[in-house]
Amino acid sequence: MLTKRIIPCLDIKNGRTVKGVMFENIRDAGDPVALGAEYAKQGADELVFLDITATNEGRKTFASLVRDIARHIDIPFTVGGGISTIPDVELLLHEGADKVSVNSSALKYPSLVEELAKRFGSQCITVAIDTKLTQQGWKVFSRAGTVETEWDTLSWAKEVANLGAGEILLTSMSNDGTKSGFALDITGDVSRQVSIPVIASGGAGTKEHFSEVFVKANADAALAASIFHFGEVPIPELKDYLASQHLPIRL
């Protein structure tokens, strides 16, 4: 079994790390450079940086901030937000990102996933999927979770996998920030029906939630924000717990 990854997420707005609940009620969580360095020191397996307002503000990700964070960490680093072209990816990789995450641009131009995978390799391309449970089932939302799309979540996940995405970052908007646990149903469905790694996101509140999403939903990685930002679950403590549950964890 492949090692399960623990991934802190830095949602960035105006150069600061922020966190909300169900993509709303945003509050400040600290300096992203300092947080990134601390998470690397604590033993995080990877780091995700999402410029959450770039798409809706019609601008590109802050490349200078990406460069600053990259200088202070020694773990793989994924960047997302406002990425829509090959030059966008070239710039971010040059500034120190290991991978990029595309979301709204992929929904608008699905061929972009294939183009980026061919140019940079699938291992560099993550497709982020923001999903919400609606009366029609789990649906995909774009533009930082503000616009419902025609795609159901499982169909879109299969589509991006076929187009060459290297992994999927699956965020349940219904669980985001609630600390009530990951969305085990949709995460499990996606994990079982695509052949690429799935990162579970949205709802982490306890150490047990991570174990559940690895065991019950077969997630390859689990991402969280507020429980790390506010010191509720230290990464070394989390990893020790998961190892005690006989899960393959890098200590």
N, C-alpha and C positions, 0 to 999 in steps of 0.2 A: 504494500500500500504506500502511495506517495505521502510525503510529509504534509500535514495540514498546516496552512499558513494563517498567521494572525496579522491583520493589517489595520493599523490606525488610519483614519481618514481626516484630512484637513480640508474642510469646506472654507473657501476664502472669499471674503467680501471686503472691498476697499483695503486690501492688503493685510487684513486681520483674519484669524481663524474664528469662525462663528458656528453656532449649532442651534437648530430649531426643533420643533415637534411637527411631524407630518408636513415638512417643508415650510412651516410658518413659525411666527413668534421667534425670530432669530435673535440670539444674544451672543455677546462677545465671549470668546474662549481662550484668547491669548495670541502671542506672537508666533506665526507659523514656523519661522526659522528655529526658534528656541524649542518649540514643541517637537519639530521633526528631529532635531539633534537628540533630544531626550528620549524619544521613542526608539531611535536607533541604538542608543546606549542601553536601553532596557531590554533589548532583544527582539524587537519587532522584526518580522520576516520581510515585510515590504512596507511602503508608504504610498498612499494615494492623496494627490493634491487636486481638488476640484474648484476651479474658479466659477462659483455658482451663478454669478450674474453676467458673465461674459456674453453668453448667447442672447439673453434678453436685452442687453445693452448694446448689442450689435458691434462688439469689439473682440479683440483677440486676448488670449491668456497673457497675464503679466510675465513676459519672458525673463525680466530682470529678477523677479522674485523666485522663479524656478531656478535660476542660476545660483542665487544666494542659498536656497535650501540644499541644492545638490552639493555645494561646497562643504556642507556641515554634516552630511550623512554618508554612510558606506553600505547602504542596503538598496535593493531595487526600488525604483521610484516611478510611479505612474502619474501622468498629468492630463487633466481634462478641462474642458470649458472653452467654447468658441473655436474649436478646431474643425476646419472644413476643407482644407486644401493640403496638397503635398508640401508646399513651402511652409505651412504652419507646423507640420510634423518635423520637417528638416530643422527648423529653428529650435524647437523644443528639445529634440534629441541632441542638437549641438550645445544647448545650454545645460545639459546634464540629465535630462529625463531618460529613463530606460525604456519606458512604454508610454503610449498615449491612449487616452480614452475618448471615443467619439460617441455621441448620443443623438442629439437633434439633427445634426448634419447627416448622420447615417439614415435616419428615418426619412429625411427629405430627398437624399440621393443614395439609395442603397448600394449603387455601384461604387461609391466612395470606399466602402469597406474592402471590396475586391481590389481596387486600385492601390490602396495603402498597403494591403497585405502583399501584393506582388512587388511593390517598390521597396518596402522596408522589412518584409518577413512577417508572418502571422504572429510570431512571438512578441512583436512590438505593438500589436493592435488589440486593444481591449474595446469591446462594445458595452457601454453602460445602458442598462434598461431600467427605467423608472416605471414601476407597475403599481396598480391600485385595484383593489377588489370593488367591482361595480355590479350593478344588477345584471350585466351581461357577462359576468365573470372577471377574470384578471385581464385588465387592459393596459396597453402601453401608453405612457404620457410623454410628451416632448416639452421643450422649452422650460426646463427646470420644474417639470411636473405641473405646468399650468394649462397644457393643451392635451385633451384626449385624442388619441389617434384611432385609425381604423383597425389597427393590429391587435389581436389577442396575444398575450405574452408568450405562450408556448410556440405559436407559429413564427413570431418575430425572432425568438431565440434560435429556432431551427434555421431560419433564413440567414441570419448573420453567421452562424456556424458554417453553413454551406458556402457563404461568400468568402470565407477565409479568416474570420476573426480568430484570434489566438485564445481568448477567454471572454467570459461574460461577467460583468459586474451587475448583479441583480439586486435592485433596491426596492423593497416593499414600502411604498409611501404610506400604506395603511398601518404599518408597524413603526415607521421611522420616529425615533425619539421617544417612543412610548415606554421603552425598557420592559416590555411585556413578552419579549422573545421574538425570534426570527419567524418569518412566514414559512413554516415547514412544508406546507402543502405545495405552493407554487415553486418553492426552491427545489423540493424533491422532484417534482414533475420535470422541471427544466434539467436538473442534474442527470436524471435518468434517461432523458431523450436527446441530449446532445453529446457529442464526443469530445468536447473541449471543456477545460476547467470552468467551474462556476464559483464566483465569489458571492457569498450571501451577505446582504446588507440590510439594515433596518430592524431595530427592535432589541438589540442586545442590552441586557440589564444585569445579568448575573453570569458567573462562570458556567453554571449549568446550561445556560442558553447556547453557549458555544459547543458544548458536548452534544447537545440535542441536534444542532444543525449539521454537525459532522456525522453523527450516527444515524439519525432518522431521515435526514434529507440528502445525505451523501455529498454535501458541499465540499469543495476542495480547499476553500479558504473562507474566513469570516472577517468581516470588516466592521469596525465600530468607531464611534467618535466621542460622544459626551462622557461615557464611562471611563475613557482614558484621559480626556482633557481635564476632567474634574477630579481625578484621582480615586474614583470609586472602585475600580478593579485594576490594580497594577499588572502590567504585562508579565513580569516574572512569576507572580502569584498565579495568574491565569494559566501560564504554561505548565507550572508545576502540577496544578490541578488536572489539566488535560492529560499529562503524562501518567498521573496516578490512575486515570481512567483507561489506560492502555491505548491511548491514541498516539499515532506517530507525530511527534512534535519535536522541532529543533530547539534544544535547550541551550 
